[in-house]
Amino acid sequence: MSKDLSDIHARLFNHRPFVQGEVRHFVREFEDQRGDREVERVFRVLERVTELRDEHVDQVQVAAQAALPGLQAKLARTRTLYQHILDPNRTLEIAKASENSKHIRAREWQEFEQDLDLQRKRVTEAYQAQAIDLQRQYADLEDQFPA
């Protein structure tokens, strides 16, 4: 009797076999659906690849043959410029030229500042001369027409 009671108790309260069966059923359905979707995706990719191979490969080859010679020439020019820049002797020449141009720019800047100072002095002198002339004119006018 206790064995019957434990069997009844196990059947009533032990849901593990039922849950495991439901999980297996769900997993089987999910894998079937996923497998179908994966197969559909593979076929779509295969169709796209076939389409590209049949239609666009020739176009890409023609475009590449037209563009590659120009690209190769540009790459060759770039490579020579790159090697020219990386040449240690050339690097020293560039540094010397940069230093020389720096000195030239500094000298030109000094000359520019000196020229500005000279022009400022001339303008100031001209202003002062005009001011003195105006003072003389007003003084002469006051002498001619006393108040």
C-alpha positions in Angstrom: 0.0 0.0 0.0 2.8 2.4 0.8 4.3 1.5 -2.6 0.9 2.4 -4.3 0.8 5.6 -2.3 4.3 6.6 -3.4 3.4 5.7 -7.0 0.3 7.9 -6.8 2.2 10.7 -5.1 5.0 10.5 -7.7 2.4 10.6 -10.6 0.5 13.5 -9.0 3.4 15.7 -7.9 6.4 14.6 -10.1 6.1 16.6 -13.3 9.6 15.9 -14.5 8.7 13.3 -17.2 5.9 15.5 -18.6 8.1 18.7 -18.6 11.0 16.7 -20.2 8.6 15.4 -22.9 7.4 19.0 -23.6 10.9 20.3 -23.8 11.9 17.6 -26.2 8.9 18.3 -28.4 9.6 22.1 -28.4 13.3 21.5 -29.2 12.4 19.2 -32.1 9.9 21.7 -33.5 12.4 24.6 -33.1 15.2 22.6 -34.8 12.9 21.6 -37.7 11.8 25.3 -38.2 15.3 26.6 -37.9 16.6 23.9 -40.2 14.0 24.9 -42.8 15.0 28.6 -42.4 18.7 27.7 -42.7 18.1 25.7 -45.8 16.0 28.6 -47.3 18.9 31.0 -46.5 21.5 28.7 -48.1 19.4 28.4 -51.3 19.0 32.2 -51.4 22.7 32.7 -51.0 23.4 30.1 -53.7 21.0 31.8 -56.1 22.6 35.2 -55.4 26.1 33.8 -55.9 25.1 32.1 -59.2 23.5 35.4 -60.4 26.6 37.3 -59.6 28.8 34.7 -61.2 26.7 34.6 -64.4 26.0 38.3 -64.8 28.5 40.5 -63.0 31.9 38.7 -63.2 32.4 39.8 -66.8 31.5 43.4 -66.0 33.9 43.4 -63.1 36.7 42.0 -65.2 36.2 44.7 -67.9 36.1 47.4 -65.3 39.2 46.1 -63.6 41.1 45.9 -66.9 40.2 49.5 -67.6 41.1 50.8 -64.2 44.1 48.7 -63.1 46.7 50.3 -65.5 46.0 53.7 -64.2 46.0 52.4 -60.6 49.3 50.7 -61.2 50.9 53.9 -62.5 49.6 55.8 -59.5 50.9 53.2 -57.2 54.3 53.3 -58.9 54.5 57.1 -58.6 53.5 56.8 -54.9 56.1 54.1 -54.3 58.9 56.3 -55.8 57.8 59.3 -53.8 57.6 57.2 -50.6 61.1 55.8 -51.3 62.4 59.3 -52.1 61.1 60.5 -48.7 62.5 57.6 -46.8 65.9 57.9 -48.4 68.2 59.0 -45.5 70.2 61.3 -47.7 67.0 62.9 -48.9 65.8 63.3 -45.4 69.0 65.3 -44.5 68.4 67.4 -47.6 64.8 68.0 -46.6 65.9 69.0 -43.1 68.5 71.4 -44.5 66.0 72.9 -46.9 63.5 73.3 -44.1 66.1 74.9 -41.9 67.1 77.3 -44.7 63.5 78.2 -45.5 62.9 78.8 -41.7 65.8 81.3 -41.7 64.6 83.0 -44.8 61.1 83.3 -43.4 62.6 84.8 -40.1 64.7 87.3 -42.1 61.6 88.2 -44.3 59.6 88.7 -41.1 62.2 91.0 -39.6 62.3 93.0 -42.8 58.5 93.2 -42.8 58.5 94.4 -39.2 61.1 97.0 -40.0 59.2 98.2 -43.0 56.0 98.5 -40.8 58.0 100.5 -38.2 59.4 102.8 -41.0 55.9 103.3 -42.4 54.5 104.0 -39.0 57.2 106.5 -38.3 56.5 108.3 -41.6 52.8 108.4 -40.9 53.4 109.7 -37.4 55.8 112.4 -38.8 53.4 113.4 -41.5 50.6 113.6 -38.9 52.8 115.8 -36.6 53.8 118.0 -39.6 50.1 118.4 -40.5 49.3 119.2 -36.9 52.1 121.8 -36.7 50.9 123.3 -40.1 47.4 123.6 -38.9 48.5 125.2 -35.6 50.5 127.8 -37.7 47.5 128.4 -40.0 45.2 129.0 -37.0 47.8 131.2 -35.4 48.1 133.2 -38.6 44.3 133.5 -38.8 44.1 134.7 -35.2 46.8 137.3 -36.0 44.9 138.5 -39.1 41.6 138.6 -37.4 42.0 139.6 -33.8 39.0 138.9 -31.7 
